[in-house]
Amino acid sequence: MAPRFAGIWRVESAEDLELLYEAMGLDDAVIDRVLEDHPTIEIRQHGDYFYIKNVTKVTGIIEASFKVGEIYELPTISGKKVRNKTDWVGGGKKLQIRPIGGKKEDPASVYELDGDKMIVTLYALGVSARRTFVKVPDS
């Protein structure tokens, strides 16, 4: 059975984001804004169907709807659209989003649940970074 990612998540902590974004060639001013940001992620999930809404001060709102295993477009932090494919990995316990046919600096990400937290690990150019999110209680 696939993990249940549904809910609203807010960032609690981040590790190595600056290293990742420097490796990706992002401008220092953009990196500074990203590091100061505290994004939230809303996830709706029905089996293998997902709707993900990222809300940040840097990129505004980025939304994607997809079915695991299918290809779809998603804007990156720089604003360009990249074709992505999403798959279950780690024995079906993690959700991986990876660029298809993009540039090598386009990051892949892996979503996984760890107790009451969601860990999002980003990978690009041999560098990885991680954001830890906590679920916002239903009101």
C-alpha positions in Angstrom: 0.0 0.0 0.0 1.3 3.4 -1.0 2.1 5.9 1.8 -0.5 8.7 2.4 1.1 12.1 1.8 -2.2 14.0 1.8 -2.3 17.1 3.9 -0.8 20.6 4.3 2.9 20.6 5.2 5.1 23.4 6.3 8.9 23.4 6.3 10.5 22.8 9.6 14.2 22.7 8.6 16.6 22.5 5.7 20.0 21.0 5.1 22.5 21.8 2.3 20.1 23.9 0.2 22.7 26.5 -0.4 25.3 23.9 -1.7 22.7 22.4 -4.1 21.5 25.8 -5.5 25.1 27.0 -5.9 25.9 23.8 -7.8 22.9 24.4 -10.0 24.2 27.9 -10.8 21.5 30.0 -9.2 22.2 33.6 -8.5 23.3 34.5 -5.0 20.3 36.8 -4.5 17.9 34.0 -5.4 19.7 31.6 -3.1 19.4 34.1 -0.2 15.7 34.5 -0.8 15.2 30.7 -1.0 17.1 30.1 2.2 14.9 32.7 4.0 11.7 31.2 2.7 9.4 28.9 4.6 7.3 27.1 2.0 4.2 25.1 2.5 3.1 22.1 0.4 -0.5 21.0 0.0 -0.9 17.4 -1.2 -4.1 15.7 -2.3 -3.7 12.1 -3.0 -6.1 9.4 -4.3 -4.1 6.3 -4.8 -1.6 7.0 -7.6 -3.2 10.4 -8.5 -1.7 13.5 -6.9 -2.2 17.2 -6.8 0.7 19.1 -5.3 0.7 22.8 -4.6 3.9 24.5 -3.4 3.5 28.0 -2.0 6.7 30.0 -1.6 7.7 33.7 -1.5 10.3 33.1 -4.2 8.2 31.3 -6.9 4.7 32.0 -5.7 2.3 29.2 -6.3 3.4 26.1 -8.3 0.7 23.5 -8.9 0.9 20.1 -10.5 -1.5 17.2 -11.0 -0.3 13.9 -12.2 -0.6 10.1 -12.0 2.4 8.2 -10.8 4.2 6.7 -13.8 3.1 9.4 -16.3 5.0 12.3 -17.7 3.9 15.9 -16.9 5.3 19.4 -16.9 6.4 21.3 -13.8 8.0 24.8 -13.4 11.4 24.9 -11.7 12.7 27.5 -9.3 14.1 29.4 -12.2 10.6 29.5 -13.8 11.2 27.2 -16.8 9.0 24.2 -17.4 10.6 20.8 -17.2 9.0 17.5 -18.2 9.0 15.1 -15.2 8.1 11.5 -14.4 7.0 10.3 -11.0 7.6 6.8 -9.7 7.2 4.9 -6.5 10.7 3.9 -5.3 12.1 2.3 -2.1 9.7 -0.6 -2.2 6.8 1.7 -2.9 7.5 3.8 0.3 8.9 6.9 -1.5 7.7 9.1 -4.3 10.4 10.2 -6.8 10.0 13.1 -9.2 12.7 13.3 -11.8 13.2 15.4 -14.9 13.0 13.8 -18.3 15.2 15.1 -21.1 16.1 18.3 -19.2 19.4 19.7 -18.3 21.7 18.0 -15.8 21.1 20.8 -13.3 17.4 20.1 -13.2 16.8 18.6 -9.7 15.1 15.3 -8.9 13.3 15.0 -5.7 12.2 12.2 -3.4 9.3 12.5 -0.9 9.1 10.1 2.0 7.3 10.0 5.3 9.2 9.6 8.6 6.7 9.3 11.4 4.8 12.6 11.5 7.3 14.4 9.2 7.7 14.5 5.4 11.3 14.5 4.1 11.9 16.0 0.6 15.4 15.2 -0.7 16.6 17.1 -3.8 19.4 15.8 -6.0 21.3 17.5 -8.8 24.8 17.4 -10.2 26.0 15.0 -7.5 24.8 17.2 -4.7 21.8 16.6 -2.4 19.8 18.7 0.0 16.9 18.0 2.3 13.9 19.8 3.6 11.9 18.4 6.6 8.2 19.3 6.7 5.7 18.9 9.5 2.0 18.4 8.9 -0.3 21.3 9.7 -3.1 20.1 11.9 -6.6 20.1 10.4 -8.6 23.1 11.6 
